[in-house]
């Protein structure tokens, strides 16, 4: 349980700082202790006295305190909590975090801590969408920093859009979730969010016919289950299959590639994305709204248009890019050489290549034979059951994100 846990709350500058009072009250109501650190900018929007009164503890606001620093106070503070929360995080604070600047108590704590960090950004919509801020957020995500929000909404400046602080109750719920189930050796991905795509897509030709492929969805479903077993909060976006939903996994059913992309975008941000689905490369330009009839003389031509590239979209740099993106590539010839080039072209971190040429007996089978392609090279795996492939991949993902411990 999270009761008895402690949060180190770093309050940044910005009009949204006043909402930290509600956040502190909410956390205390959940029996979570709160130690507060305020930046100089934060004190322009909320007083240390108000923060201290609600937290029930002294507020820390200076790096050069003779009493505290005689005991290396910033190091002790950085390790005193179960979770570090930055709320609100301004564009300036995010930039300093990314650069590793340690010029006040807050940024020094963030550089010194080895405790998980959750950031709740809040700023003007133009500042949030600026390429510099997006790049900073993307780098911080790659380093393992977790984010909650921001959300769309009205700004204090009168504008509307992304940049509004997530409501304190939702932030408190996310904090409680992270604290309630501390990581263990067998569930290292607790507190992490994962997105998995699986199955085929169906691209309609008319109301009764469609373009599809032979994917059964078994490998993607097995990976979703394996990530959940390791503690991740998993969203499975699935094309049409007959498979049961893995226990504890949230499943979203789609049919077409465009529907799958839209569902994936709604699921972001996540820490991990594993794109296993066999997404159709092409779709009919103009599907018929009525069943097409046979023509006795001339075969009907079917004009096709390219579908969106879901793996490339998710891999694109930006604030919502997952910390780790894993793609799958099914090839019938020269599959390893093609997979190396495909990983670079798509921009994903890892690519799992499998040979689906005639005789490989992969589609619909309970087994798979794959190679893991990464920046380090190609790692061929022996043929094994698909659930064993999933378990091995999930273990590597956990090691990559949180280390062996």
Buried (B, 14 or more C-beta within 10 A) or exposed (E): EBEEBBBBBBBBBBBBBBBBBBBBBBBBEBEBBBBBBBBEBBBEBBBBEBBBEBBEEEBBBBBEBEEBBEEEBBBEBBEBBBBBBBBBBBBBBBBBBBEEBBEBBBBBBBBBBEBBBBBBBBBBBBBBBBEEBBBBBBBBBBEBBBBBBBBEBEBEEEEEBBBBBBBBEBBBBBBBEBBBBBBEEEBBBBBBBBBBBBBBBBBBBBEEBBBBBEBBBBBBBBBBBBBBBBBBBBBBBBBBBEBEBBEEBBBBBBBBBBBBBBBBEEBBBBBBBBBBBBBBBBBBEEBBEEEBEEEEEEEEEEEEEEBEBBBBBBBBEBBBBBBBBBBBBBBEEEBBEBBBEBBEBBBBBBBBBBBBEEEBEBBEBEBBBBBBBBEEEBEEBEBBBBBBBBBBBBEBBBEBBBEEE
